[in-house]
Amino acid sequence: MGQKGSKGSDRLTKQDLEFLKTSTRYDENTIKEWYKGFKSDCPDGKLTPKAFMQVREGERKDPTRRRR
């Protein structure tokens, strides 16, 4: 997902957004909100195992976090 060579892009491409809207049950605003949180948590656009575990731990403590 994302364009090759678009390191650190702060926006989802239109193609990525359309793909996510048609491939998931999430609406555009939810996808954008999640992406904004992802970029805040992982500014380089890479989810490390440590960052993944932190997200999962947050979901266990608060099941409503990042889910709809």
C-alpha positions in Angstrom: 0.0 0.0 0.0 1.3 3.5 -0.7 3.4 4.6 -3.6 6.9 3.4 -4.0 9.3 6.2 -3.4 6.8 8.2 -1.4 8.9 8.0 1.8 7.2 9.8 4.7 4.1 10.8 2.8 1.7 12.5 5.1 -1.3 11.6 2.9 -3.0 8.5 1.6 -3.1 8.3 -2.1 -6.6 8.4 -3.7 -6.0 4.8 -4.9 -5.1 3.6 -1.4 -8.1 5.4 0.1 -10.5 3.8 -2.4 -8.9 0.4 -1.9 -9.4 0.6 1.8 -13.0 1.9 1.5 -13.9 -1.0 -0.8 -11.9 -3.6 1.0 -13.0 -2.8 4.6 -16.1 -1.8 6.4 -14.6 1.6 7.3 -15.7 5.0 5.9 -13.3 7.6 4.6 -13.2 9.7 7.8 -12.3 6.6 9.9 -9.6 5.6 7.5 -8.1 9.1 7.5 -8.3 9.2 11.3 -6.5 5.9 11.7 -3.9 7.0 9.2 -3.3 10.2 11.0 -2.8 8.2 14.2 -0.5 5.8 12.4 1.7 8.6 11.1 1.7 10.1 14.6 2.8 6.8 16.1 5.1 5.9 13.3 6.4 9.0 11.5 8.6 7.1 9.2 5.7 5.0 8.0 7.1 1.8 9.4 5.4 -0.2 12.1 8.0 -1.9 14.2 7.3 -4.9 16.3 7.6 -2.7 19.4 5.1 -0.2 18.1 2.7 -3.0 17.1 2.8 -4.4 20.6 2.2 -0.9 22.0 -0.9 -0.5 19.8 -2.2 -4.0 20.8 -1.6 -3.3 24.5 -3.6 -0.1 24.2 -6.4 -2.0 22.6 -6.4 -4.5 25.4 -6.6 -1.8 28.0 -9.3 0.1 26.1 -11.1 -2.1 23.6 -12.7 1.0 21.9 -9.4 2.4 21.0 -8.9 2.6 17.2 -11.8 0.3 16.6 -15.3 1.1 15.3 
